[in-house]
Amino acid sequence: MVPSQNVDPITGQHDSLGYLVHQTGTGGITRGQVGFSWAPSQQISLGASFNYLFGTINHIAAQIPSAASGATGATFTDKSALSGVNFTAGMVITGLDRISDALRPFSLGLVITTRANLHTSMETTYDFAPPPDATPIRDTSAQTIGRIAVPFTYGIGLGYQPTERWTLAADFNAQPWGDADFNGASPFGIRNSYRLGFGAERSGSTEPTARSFARLGYRLGFTYSATYYAVNGQQINEWGITGGLALPLTGESRLNIAAVYGGRGTTAGSLVRDRIFRLTVSLHISDVLPWFVQTEEE
């Protein structure tokens, strides 16, 4: 989901009438996917998915006249509905020891997502603030059809497992937004984006006699992203520190708790710097189900 955006007010003047424009954005794009995986050998795993992208994005501009003018304000809302498809394919290779025994602890991952052509439908709603005790005025523009081409994405990851319980990993993802196409034109304020991530995990012991502390799993990581947009000539970047615990339940099942703290944006150019805190809880169930166990016949 693309997060909503909030931009500081912009002041201006039209026909000697001073005004302030406050711009906000809501909505985003959601992805639904269906995928499959296949392991032709113990060293290679392949995967692919069909992705359906859909959502609505609203751009709202509230025009507020100065108090001294005595004029009324207005709000303009651009509502865009988008939908389209693309595909993702990936591969993980763990048999690097075939090249050299020194590469035995390493694994390599590759992923690519194709370009997506999103069909868009946009209309603008005009809400004019009336004088006191007057009926509000609303008008809606005709619906326009367009197309947005979202560029492809590619990534590479490297894992290192020095022991059975320790894993170190790093990955890099990039998306050339300079190739984006919004109704036949390159959008303003868009740049190529990339993301770097580093992390370490100590998995919990699976020995039945292990103490509770030894059965806990620990994760720690850091991410840095150069986002795809620039506002008022300022590049918007994001960073985050992640940490997590894996709490043992029964068998191989785990309760995963993860927290992220980070920041995004800058205060330069009258922009807003966000502080981010995100908490995620997930349940991983990996037990043998009784209907897949063959019972012994007497």
N, C-alpha and C positions, 0 to 999 in steps of 0.2 A: 504494500500500500504506500503511495506517495503521500508524505505528510503535508498538512496544510501550512500555508505560509502567511506571514503577517509583515507588512512593509510599513516603515514609519511614514507619517503623513507628508504630502507634498504640497507646498504652497504655490500659489500662482495668482494671476490677475487677468480678467477678461472684461473688455469694455469698461475699464476703471472700476470693476467690481472685484474686490479681493475675495479669495476663497481658499479652502483647504481640502485636499483630496486624500482620503484614507483608503488604502487598498489592502484587501485580504483575499486569501484563497482557501478553499476547502475541497474535500473530496480526494480522489486518487484513483489508481488503477489496481485492481485485484487480479490475481492469477489463480486459475483452477487448472489442475494438471492430472494427467493419467500417464503412468510410466511403467516400465518393466526393466528387469536386469537379467543378465546372463553371464555365467562364468564358464568359458570354454576350457579353462584349465585352472589349477590352483594358483597360478601366478597372475592371471589376467581376469579382470571383471569389467563387463561392459554394461552400460545403461543408457536409456533414452526415455524421453517424455514428450507428450503432445500438450502444449500449453494454450489455454484459452484466456485471453486478456479482455477485461471489461471494466467499466467504471464510469463515473461522472466527475468532472472537475468544474468548479465554480470560481470565477474571478469576479470579485465584488469591489466596486469603486464608489465610495460615498463622498459626494461633493457637498461640502459644508461652507456656506457663505460667511463672511465676517459679520460680527454682531452689529457693526455700525451700518451695514448696508441695508438691513431690514428685509432682505430678499429671502426666499425659501430655497431649501436645498433639494437634492435629488440623489437617488441611488441607481447605479447601472450594474446589472448582473449578467455576465456572460456564462451560460450553462452549456457545457460540451459533454455529450455522451459518446464514449469510445468503445470499440470492440474490434478484435482481430485475433490471429493465431500465430504461433511460431513453434519451433522445435528445439529441444535440448538433447545433446549427446555427450557422454562422458566415458572415461576409461581410467582404471586404476591398475598399475603394474607393480607387483611385489617381487617378481623374480629377477631383480637386478643382479643377483649373485651369479647369474649366467655370464655377465660381462666381467665381473671381478668379485672374488670372495669378500673384499673390503666393502662392497655395496650391499651385502646381505641385510643389514638393518634398515636399509632405505626403501621407500616406496614412492612412486610418482603418479600424480593424477593430472588428467587433462579434461577440460570441459569447454563446450562451445554452444551458444544459443543463437539461432538464426535471426536475421532481420525480420521485424514484424511490421506489416502494413495495417494500420488501424483505420477503420472507417469512422468518421466523426459526423455528428449532427449537432449543430450549434444554433442557439437562439438567444437573443438579448431581451431582458425585461427592464423597462424604465419605470421607476417609481418616483413620482414628483411629490415632494412634501407640500401640502396645500396650506393656505393661510388658516388661522384659527377658525374652527367651526365649519370648514369646507370639506367636501368629499375628496378623499385621496384619489390621485390620478395615476393610472397604470396603463402602460402600453407595451406590446410585445412585437418584436421584429419577426419577419418571415424566417423560416427555418432554412439554414444553409448546410449543404453536404460537402464534406471535405475528406482529406486523407492525411495521415501523419505516418511517416516511415521512421520507426525506431531502429537504430543501428544494432548490429550484432554484438554479442558479448563473448569474450574468451577468457580463460583462466588456466593457471597452472599451479599445482601444489606439490610440496615435497614433505615427506614424513620420515622421521628417524626414530627407531625404537631400540635404544641401547640395552634395555633389559625387558623382561616380560611385562613389567608393570609401569614402565615409564615410556611416554611417547612425546616427542617434540615435533612440531609442524609449522610450516609457513606456506602462505599462498598469496597469489597475485591475480587480480581480476581487472580487466580494462574494457571500456566501451567507447568507441570513437564517435562521440556525439557531433563532431564536426561534419559527419556525413548524414546527419538527420535532415529530414525533408518535411516541412510543414506546409502542405498545400502548394508545393512547387518552389518553396523558398527556404533558405537556411535561416533558422530562427536566431533572433538577436539575444545576446547574453548567454549563449550555450557554448560549452567547451568540452574537450575530451576529458573523460573521467577515469579514475583508477582507484583501486583499493588494495592496501597491504595489510596482512594479518600475521601475527606470530602467537604461538600458544604452546603450553605444556600441560600434560595430564599425567597424574599418578593414579592408576586404577586401583580399586579396592581388592583385597585378597578374597579369593573364592574358597579358601580352605574352611571347612566346617568348624575347625578348632581355633580359628583366628579370633583375636580379640575384636571388640566392636570398633575400636579406633582404627585398627589395621584394615577393616573391611570398608572404610569410607574411601571414596574417590575424590580427588581434588583437581581443579582446573584453573588455570590462570592464563590470560592473554592480553594482547594489545592490538588495536586496529587504527589505521589512519586512512582517510578517504579524501580524495580530491573530487568533490561533487561535480555534477555536470553543468552547474549554472554559476554565473557571475552577475552580481547586482551592483549597479552604479560604479562599474569598473573594478569592483572588489571581488576576488575569487573566494568562494565559500568552501571551506574545508571542514572536516569533521574528524574527531579522534575519540577513542573510547578505551577504557580499561575494563576487562571482564574477569569475573571470578565465579566459581561454581563448586557445588558439592553433589556427589552421588551417594544417596543414602540407601543401604541394602534393605530389601524387604524379605522376600522368600526366593530361594533358588537364585536365578540370575536376574531377577526383577530389581529395578532401581527407581527411586524417586529422585529426580534431578532438579536442583534449584540453582538458578544462575542470576547474577546481577551485573548490570552494565552502568558505569558512570563515565560521562564524557562531555564534550562540548562541540558546538557547531556555530560557524559564522564569526563575524567580527563587528566591532563597534565603529570601525572606520567608515567614512562616507554616510554617516547617520543611519547605520544599519543596526541590527539586533544580534546579540550573541546569546545563544541558547545553552542552558545546562541540561543535560540529559541524564535521567536515572530510570532504568528499566529493570523490572523483576519478572523472571519467567520460571514457571513450575511445570514440569512435564513428568509423565509416568511411562517407564519402559518395562514392558512385561515380556519375559522370556522364560516361560515354564513349559514343560512337556504336558500337553493336553491328554486326558485319559483316553479319548477316542482314537488317538494315533498310536497307542501302546498296544502291542499284541500280547494277549494273555496266554499263559501256558494251559494247554489242555491236559486234563487228568486222564 
